[in-house]
Amino acid sequence: MEYNSKTIEFAKKLISFNTTNPPGNQTHCPEWIENLLKEHQIDTRIIEHDGTRNIIAELDFGPGKTLCICGHWDVTHANEPEWESDPFKAIEKDGNIYGRGIADMKGSLAATLSCVLNIKKHNPNITGKILFIAFGDEETGSERGAKRIIDDIADELDYIIIGEPTNMNPKIARRGTILLNLKVFNSEIDASDALHKIINSLSEVNKVNMHYEEPEEFCSIKSKIINSEEIPRDTTPDQVELSIDVRHMKLNTLDDILNKISTSLDRLGAIYKIQATLVTQPYNTKEGKLLETAINSIIQTTGRMPTVETNDASSDARFFAKKGLEIIELGVNDSTIHMPNENCSIKELENIEKIYYKLITSLLGN
């Protein structure tokens, strides 16, 4: 079998489309992907929501499991003056490719496209279906992307691979985010006692960190004083306002977290007001054949044992996770995502395509 990798060529082409979101630039990039797939006789359809085009392509090898491999082609703002080169013109330098989105996540999307085309061409000994999905809205919350599509396709899926940058390690969970606004008021006649109570309140909030052996029980809290610059030195403020960033897994609900913080503050006799905003829900996926096969594919390709990871940032995986499916996120290095001079090594791009190919053909193989 003559495997013809097009990952680097496709990555450079994808970078050439300025798909900054917002606004999303919904014409040239999805058209190029759609035409490429159709040129190779792959059944392709467009699902559009509020002007955003999402591409779904299907390879059918008969009865069996259905695997979805997906990603997004929109990118964050580049702030071009901070770049050493045009962010929308791929540059090769010192074994790396530079360009907006090469790591998040046009590089993995290019590897996925090349992998799917080779599977179509060589028709390996597999059964089942492969769905390739390219979402047009991920960087602004997925309201016009995965969130709107998942209900239409989830029932037919068994495995989901999302090409988010993960440092070549499979990711099976992400923590949710809750933002809290806490105001602690000065109700003391004795100013020194009031200041002491406010400082202790801040200390107590930062202590409400729950670290357990199981990753789904993880919770961490970070806080900072919002109005510290307005407080003159050697004076006691009427109130102190705190911004609190909570990262949590499923076993720590919003009510649980608020109760823990309130209990700590009540012990001090503090007078306070707290408001909560749920930003993203946490998710974790069940471990199974998908994760096991991904680990083996990484070992066979790179010669190293990967680390199974979870972290804070949000992704489209949270929408699939609601359906109880086996999911992994797996992609290239994330060290420069959303930054000036975003880059990825050519070796990693080549390896991630090999990993995807091994993973898909192993999962669906006879």
C-alpha positions, 0 to 999 in steps of 0.5 A: 500500500502506497500511503500518500500523506497530504497533511503538510500541504493541507495544513498550509492551505487551511492556514491561508484562509483567514477564518478568525471568529468572530466573524468566522469568514464562512465561505472559502475554507468550508468550500475548499474542504467540501470540494476536496472531499467530493473530488474523492467521491466522499459523501458530503453534506453541509449543515448551516446554522445562522450563516455558519457552515458545518461539514459532515462527510461519511465513509460507509464500509458496511455494518459495524461501529460508527466512529466520528473524527472531528475538529474546527476550522475557525481560529482566534484573533491573531493580532498581526502586529505581534507576529514575526510573519503573516499569520495567514501564510504558513512559514516553515522554519527550523522544522516547524510550521508557523501560522494561525491555527496550526496547533488549534486546530488546522494542523490536526484537521489537515491530518484528519483530512489526509487520513480519511482520504487515504482510508477512502483510497486504500479501502483497508479491511475495516467495517462500519462507518467513519464520520468526518466533521469540520465545525465552523464555530468553536472558538466563540462557544459552539452555538452555531457548531457542535452544540446545534448538530450533536442531537442530529448525529449522536444516536448513530455514534460509538466513538468520537475523536476530537483533534484538539491540541493535547500534546499527543496525549489522550484527554478524557475529561475537562473541568467546568468553570464557575465564576463567582463575585464575592463582596465582603462588607465591613460591619465592625466598629473596630476598624482593625478587627474589620480588616482582619476579618476581610483578610481572613475571608479571602484566606478562607476562600482560597482554602476551599480546594478539594483534591481527591484521588479520583479525577472526577472529584477534582475542584480548585478555587483561585481568587483575587481582590478586584478593588485593591487599587482603590483602597488607600494604604493604612485604611479599612475599606467599607467592602472588598470585592473578590473575583473567584475562578472555580474549576470543578468536575462533576462530583462538585456541583455549583451548590456544593461549592457555594455551600463550602464557601458560605460555611467558611465565611459564616464561621468568621461571622463575615457579612457578604454577598455572592453571585455565581455564573456557570460558564461551562459544564465539566465532562468526563468520558467512560474509559473503554476500547477507544482509549485503550486503542489510542494509547497503543496507537501512540506507543506504536507511532512514537515509542513513548507511553502517553499520559491520560489527561484532563484540564480546564479549557473547554471544547466540543467534547462536552456536547458529545459527553452528554450522550454517554459516548466514548470520547477522546481528544487527541492532537498536537502540542498546545504550547503556542495556541492563541499566541503570536507566532503559533507553531507546530513541529512538522514531525508532530503533524506527521505523527498525529496523522499516523496515530489517527490512521492506526487508531481508526483502522484498529478500532474498525478492523475485522 
